Amino acid sequence: MQQKIPTVIISGAGLGGLTFYHALIKNKDKKEFNVKIFERESGPQDRWQGYHIGINNKGARSLINCIPSSVALDLPKAMPNPIPDVEYHGFSLTDHTGNLLLRPPSKQVKDVYEVAKVSTGFSAIITYRDRLRDILLENVPLQWGKKCIGYEETEEGVWVFFEDGSKEFCDILVGADGIHSPVRKQKMPELQIFYYGITQVLADVAVPKSILNRLIKFTGKGTFQETIGLNGDTTFVIFRLIPIKEQEQNEPRYRVTLAFGYPTKLDNDEQNPVKVDDNDPASVIEHVKRMIRKLRSECELTDIMLELWDLVPKTTPDPKEYPFKTYNPVQRRQLQDVNPLAVDVWTSSRVTLLGDAAHAMSPILGLGANDAILDADKLSQALLNYSPENYISCIKEYENEMLKRTSADVLKSRSIALRQSSPVGYFGSIFRNAIMKTVNFLMNFFDTNLFLRD
Ligand SMILES: Cc1cc2nc3c(=O)[nH]c(=O)nc-3n(C[C@H](O)[C@H](O)[C@H](O)COP(=O)(O)OP(=O)(O)OC[C@H]3O[C@@H](n4cnc5c(N)ncnc54)[C@H](O)[C@@H]3O)c2cc1C
């Protein structure tokens, strides 16, 4: 007798959920599933999906494994090939004056296929996250406006419930619904979000070439740059040196992701209460600039940071005028993560998780999306052995590997973020900088990235 085709429901169409969708369809000849994917957003333009992320060699390898060639052909739209001698795709860290502390080795490559081939060491391409999502959405019969609010697991399968009152039945439910995943909250209610005590403000900005050139003169042409101050304050500047396509624009502009982070307790000073209106971008930008002036010494790098934050739109821009697809309202946000191994027991069942839903992490090491894509690859491989009798062992095989790999990444990212947010003061910074420079020398001498070793 012919077996019925099992149904897999994916809740959440971010990078992880969409990659998983493609992987199941791509493997159809080996194991066929009826795949349904649901997303709470009302459509592809609903919400800001911007900022730049680094897709590394492991993420690139899994991405290429999972997507069909028709989607792979479009990858250069999201991750244009690196520009030799102009861009350096890798991470660099300087102090608040632009003094280089760390630049771990990163293999420079010509395209995403070469990144994927790097098997020892580290390589990455800075990628437009929103465009990667757009590419992954191509030809996916996504059901928009379907916010999952819970599920009920039975012997026969899983009922998935949506906010609009509808429900769907499946054999396997995959919660790929991000850090606030309702699927995780129901499956693992004891797995709590960890708050770092760090506030972060994020923005995507169109930056004139002259300002970026000044930054690069100081900190180099690394496309993922961080600076650390003396007071637990950090900045991120992530960019590609590819001008935005614009009409009647005299000076080329580049798309840049900015982030500024500082200890949250600085906002809770009872003596000097901070007045910020998170619903008013102008108020948040003023606050960021005030904090930069307060926490950083006067120097050229501080001036550049202030100028960069001045470029962030102070009111919600007209989408037709704005150079990016959607706009992110600048707000103070709390840095948080989820360590999947913070709970003792993870019982495998018909309901599983992937991506940020299982293991949201600090962006400091650039691992979150890469891990989500790796999850999609590993889970789709595990499900090749699916049968009505052994589905639990497929899910268990996936979860055993996923939990170990991603918990280590969450904790590594957490420990670095917390260390960087501890104030060191002037003398402490001399000691800190000396250690970092020594580590940098060793990493480059032995051609190894100590932060991202397995
Ligand atoms: C500034 C910054 C820089 C970063 N840099 C990097 C980097 O360099 N490299 C890297 O690998 N990662 C990076 N990350 C992390 C990365 O962006 C995330 O880890 C990644 O996007 C997670 O993908 P996901 O699909 O698991 O979750 P998400 O992208 O959050 O997608 C979840 C989807 O589920 C939907 N959803 C939510 N709730 C529901 C519901 N109830 N029902 C239905 N749908 C729902 C959401 O609308 C969303 O579309 C960075 C993050 C930040 C903030």
The ligand as an SDF file (V2000), in Angstrom:
LIG
                    3D

 53 58  0  0  0  0  0  0  0  0999 V2000
   22.8740   44.0070   13.8410 C   0  0  0  0  0  0  0  0  0  0  0  0
   22.8290   42.5360   13.5900 C   0  0  0  0  0  0  0  0  0  0  0  0
   23.8460   41.9740   12.8690 C   0  0  0  0  0  0  0  0  0  0  0  0
   23.8280   40.6110   12.6200 C   0  0  0  0  0  0  0  0  0  0  0  0
   24.8740   40.1050   11.9390 N   0  0  0  0  0  0  0  0  0  0  0  0
   24.8960   38.7940   11.6770 C   0  0  0  0  0  0  0  0  0  0  0  0
   25.9790   38.2470   10.9230 C   0  0  0  0  0  0  0  0  0  0  0  0
   26.9240   38.9380   10.5400 O   0  0  0  0  0  0  0  0  0  0  0  0
   25.9350   36.9230   10.6340 N   0  0  0  0  0  0  0  0  0  0  0  0
   24.9310   36.1210   11.0820 C   0  0  0  0  0  0  0  0  0  0  0  0
   24.9750   34.9140   10.8140 O   0  0  0  0  0  0  0  0  0  0  0  0
   23.8870   36.6100   11.7900 N   0  0  0  0  0  0  0  0  0  0  0  0
   23.8390   37.9190   12.1000 C   0  0  0  0  0  0  0  0  0  0  0  0
   22.7890   38.4270   12.8050 N   0  0  0  0  0  0  0  0  0  0  0  0
   21.7090   37.5170   13.2850 C   0  0  0  0  0  0  0  0  0  0  0  0
   20.7250   37.1200   12.2010 C   0  0  0  0  0  0  0  0  0  0  0  0
   20.1490   38.2220   11.5510 O   0  0  0  0  0  0  0  0  0  0  0  0
   19.6230   36.2130   12.7920 C   0  0  0  0  0  0  0  0  0  0  0  0
   20.2150   35.2310   13.5870 O   0  0  0  0  0  0  0  0  0  0  0  0
   18.8110   35.5230   11.6820 C   0  0  0  0  0  0  0  0  0  0  0  0
   18.1570   36.4680   10.8870 O   0  0  0  0  0  0  0  0  0  0  0  0
   17.8290   34.5160   12.2850 C   0  0  0  0  0  0  0  0  0  0  0  0
   17.0200   33.9620   11.2680 O   0  0  0  0  0  0  0  0  0  0  0  0
   15.6750   33.1960   11.6400 P   0  0  0  0  0  0  0  0  0  0  0  0
   15.0580   32.7910   10.3560 O   0  0  0  0  0  0  0  0  0  0  0  0
   15.9520   32.1630   12.6510 O   0  0  0  0  0  0  0  0  0  0  0  0
   14.7840   34.2800   12.4000 O   0  0  0  0  0  0  0  0  0  0  0  0
   14.1370   35.6250   11.8670 P   0  0  0  0  0  0  0  0  0  0  0  0
   14.9610   36.2440   10.8070 O   0  0  0  0  0  0  0  0  0  0  0  0
   13.8270   36.4200   13.0920 O   0  0  0  0  0  0  0  0  0  0  0  0
   12.7930   35.1570   11.1790 O   0  0  0  0  0  0  0  0  0  0  0  0
   11.6740   34.7480   11.9250 C   0  0  0  0  0  0  0  0  0  0  0  0
   10.4340   34.9290   11.0620 C   0  0  0  0  0  0  0  0  0  0  0  0
    9.3230   34.4140   11.7860 O   0  0  0  0  0  0  0  0  0  0  0  0
    8.2590   35.3260   11.6940 C   0  0  0  0  0  0  0  0  0  0  0  0
    7.4100   35.1310   12.8780 N   0  0  0  0  0  0  0  0  0  0  0  0
    7.6170   35.5600   14.1360 C   0  0  0  0  0  0  0  0  0  0  0  0
    6.6170   35.1800   14.9390 N   0  0  0  0  0  0  0  0  0  0  0  0
    5.7470   34.4930   14.1730 C   0  0  0  0  0  0  0  0  0  0  0  0
    4.5000   33.8540   14.4470 C   0  0  0  0  0  0  0  0  0  0  0  0
    3.9820   33.8740   15.6580 N   0  0  0  0  0  0  0  0  0  0  0  0
    3.8770   33.2270   13.4300 N   0  0  0  0  0  0  0  0  0  0  0  0
    4.4090   33.2190   12.1750 C   0  0  0  0  0  0  0  0  0  0  0  0
    5.5660   33.8240   11.8670 N   0  0  0  0  0  0  0  0  0  0  0  0
    6.2350   34.4500   12.8550 C   0  0  0  0  0  0  0  0  0  0  0  0
    8.9300   36.6910   11.6530 C   0  0  0  0  0  0  0  0  0  0  0  0
    8.0690   37.6780   11.1150 O   0  0  0  0  0  0  0  0  0  0  0  0
   10.1320   36.4020   10.7680 C   0  0  0  0  0  0  0  0  0  0  0  0
    9.8600   36.5760    9.4050 O   0  0  0  0  0  0  0  0  0  0  0  0
   22.7700   39.7840   13.0970 C   0  0  0  0  0  0  0  0  0  0  0  0
   21.7280   40.3540   13.8230 C   0  0  0  0  0  0  0  0  0  0  0  0
   21.7600   41.7150   14.0830 C   0  0  0  0  0  0  0  0  0  0  0  0
   20.6280   42.3280   14.8700 C   0  0  0  0  0  0  0  0  0  0  0  0
  1  2  1  0
  2  3  1  0
  2 52  2  0
  3  4  2  0
  4  5  1  0
  4 50  1  0
  5  6  2  0
  6  7  1  0
  6 13  1  0
  7  8  2  0
  7  9  1  0
  9 10  1  0
 10 11  2  0
 10 12  1  0
 12 13  2  0
 13 14  1  0
 14 15  1  0
 14 50  1  0
 15 16  1  0
 16 17  1  0
 16 18  1  0
 18 19  1  0
 18 20  1  0
 20 21  1  0
 20 22  1  0
 22 23  1  0
 23 24  1  0
 24 25  2  0
 24 26  1  0
 24 27  1  0
 27 28  1  0
 28 29  2  0
 28 30  1  0
 28 31  1  0
 31 32  1  0
 32 33  1  0
 33 34  1  0
 33 48  1  0
 34 35  1  0
 35 36  1  0
 35 46  1  0
 36 37  1  0
 36 45  1  0
 37 38  2  0
 38 39  1  0
 39 40  1  0
 39 45  2  0
 40 41  1  0
 40 42  2  0
 42 43  1  0
 43 44  2  0
 44 45  1  0
 46 47  1  0
 46 48  1  0
 48 49  1  0
 50 51  2  0
 51 52  1  0
 52 53  1  0
M  END
$$$$
